[in-house]
Amino acid sequence: MNIIHTVFYFVMSIGVLVAVHEFGHFWVARRVGVKVLRFSIGFGHIVWRFQKNPNTTEYVLSLIPLGGYVKMVDEREGEVSADDLPMAFNRKPLLARTAIVAAGPVFNLVLAVALFWSVLVIGEMGIKPVLGTALPNSIAEQAGFSEGDEIIAVNDEITPTWTQAMSSIMSTALEGESNIAVKVKSSDMIESVKTLHVDASQTQNPDALYAKLGLKLFSPSLPAIIGNVLDNGAAKTAGFKSNDIILRANDTPVTQWQQWVDIVKASPNQALQILIERDGVQSTLILTPNAEGKVGASVQVPESLVKSFQVHYSLSPLDAIPAAFSTTYHYSTSTVKMMGQMFAGRASLENLSGPISIAQYAGQSAEMGLVHFLKFMGLISVSLGVLNLLPIPVLDGGHLFFFAIEGLKGSPVSERVQLFFQKIGIVFLGLLMATAMFMDVGRLFH
């Protein structure tokens, strides 16, 4: 069921993003007088088609939903009837052809703005970015962060939730920013700005950078009482239930949840004799944490404590418009900078995500709720728009690059030259996809 859930939301999200992209080409082509023969979502075997009559556009859905295309009348792709010649793509002015090609990526960026606007208006519930004690020898410790500091803004960008704060810090660092100004409010309500100094060598791997930052979410002291128990975890197998009070692990008395976590982490694949109290009756269970030192059980958190750390962040429909454009611009420039750093060897290939990772993110974000799924789609829409604008032959950006040369020299680039560079582009994209798939498979076994 989990695989079906993941595949469904992956297909749905990619289908929508591809449809919007291709609709951009289709809509502008029709507006400038180019005849569209086929509008296709997906590749491979056709599962559905509709055409009002032989002289109108054929609409197609195909089996593999990882792309799409708009087929226009074009003398370079086959014989064109005399009646259709005025509506051929290749006979349109340079400006019209440029608008048609650019429309796909532009529509993806416009969709991203709409999605981020929706997220900002709906609002999201998050955890206040209140910090715990910074890890020893970390960047945060060197910057002087203290337990109880609440992050207010990162480089003047307001960050009301933990997710927004860490996302802003991480993306800024990965873009190559060496000094990140973090505005905080101490537990004494005193505001100050502390600077995270990030060396370029520390941005090669996102996971390693996160660990090196040493920023931890504040964790209040809680009694060792079981909250939720996962179905497939070691705790479930051992017989633990919600509300169980942990009294002792082997010969060590347990009073606090963090103490219990430390014991479990230190005992991977080791059988522990656990004394618990359930409904006033004490009993002993045998628990064996997995190889990662986890048991599949969470702490019971009082509802009043949860509410005290929750924050709801939203904007009015009017205020959300510039914020949505700003968010789209931020992720677009971040994507370009990250690609540049990867090509230059200054950023790890771990930043690449292939279809497997994207499918996992789609399923996970959908499970977390509508706002998270819309945000995920916004990010993928930005990536799709930016990627297609890169000056790589085969992609829309490659065609735009040839159009730019045509504008400068006054005549189209020869088909022989275009074909040569398109072959190079196909090889490059093939290698990029293969690398992304390799990274995906590696993550599955990590």
Steps between C-alpha positions, in 0.01 A plus 500: 500500500789736577647442152159562339465821705847619393451416131155662491618837634816487290301442180244763598758769578722433197191477278378842613843662462555352153148597392557861606838507323364364174188716524730803505647397164153410367324818612761741362533303175128533441510871585769576242332296226692171506293187432537236774462142378529319834501588871641200689549433870732205549694275262464148368175309456196727455228426756257778402456737208248758382475693174190693398580471128808435280576873476515565878750418772523139621514472881686196632578330833781244487614228738830647626422829680858630517466766233292621210516692175315736269528408132462799270491538123866534399664453159813361668303203634310396192304610196254785564195567286469832319206598721704443817819678390398838651444319830839321504725559801815547292335778292410715800710805598785448743314677783196272461715184500688624807174566684371149421814326626539719810135458599542149644761587766331834568167327568677271748639802685157666496351179642764506774395854593136388518587197714716699743227766518250228595733369769549848646126574503395163643779522753684220673541377853860461609731484797655819634873509416613489863852360530641243735865497605728529197710191428864519622754634249222592259453814292204594723708469817773720350233758408383514862152347473347406835223269614167681487597734213209535256590567136306801370660559160779376273669769291195722564258230381233436766504133608210427739540119494788258554463364146518847345798600714706190419399507133615860472828435681580187299410646159696818573806299603477266200479804270850591619416773753781487758345732762137438593338758729250337735280726712399334828297578810640359824294349780539842669325659196821677391549517122842468338664393173740206495704406195556148374840481325486223238809397309457401134654158571214428744230531231597198291248272669165623639484233773854577616425874495185452710700305757782757500256787560408336830159669533255291702131552566429557869390179672321549832559253783225237484423191708572161340144422391427331166285698256452345156628152409578428135354180355825365358736608779687307768283657771185351345667160474604516866144578607521870588179706500412869525514641856752238618730656763865391469653438844825315435722380213703200614632626838478872418206700643332720235327827588530721189424430134836628378671257738294222341595617149871496591473144635323377185749672266791340687350150465453414131412131450531440875218348706392729785294396801248781550288545813179688421185604682167458321172591669670485841649154440874444445631248247818421307541510121797397285584769243766480226573834323577475129844554346445878502414507870128560444190320630208670325341678795454870577465692823166603642485880484237695699263685268556827686875473434442429130279808466755721675759417231266511200466801273263564209642713221291646218460820295205688357428432129643842408815473715560148370545619138845663535603232750414228246703673228789543745487133598498388136791732419693371803461134403573576134828676576590233757446231236721679248775559757490139616523370142794730439678380812443134406640557149799679654555217747434719806177321597430131546297294252294401806295808413368325188159332524367252247148362449528260796583777748239733351238225528592446866476873570161511326362221717648638822381857439149380413491299821598811697206700363379726220732793580811282492391338173434840338841620617663186354327560166615863506862394549485241220328753271786745562756229427321399180479861382862584578638174359319553171641852467861378515678553163529127434402373153178290505365703792295818447800705610708346221245609240493848652880509478484421126234768458730751671777414252249534217407845625866606506604358160172569322443143378412167665772266626542221245314175566831311480648705784181474706491122453864468608445691823171323565687168499739644759204623701337156494822339624535760776140460617537121486806515723323741736197271529722195549688679778176606668368142481827368643474742791136399552585130515785575739260683732266199502778287649643771729 
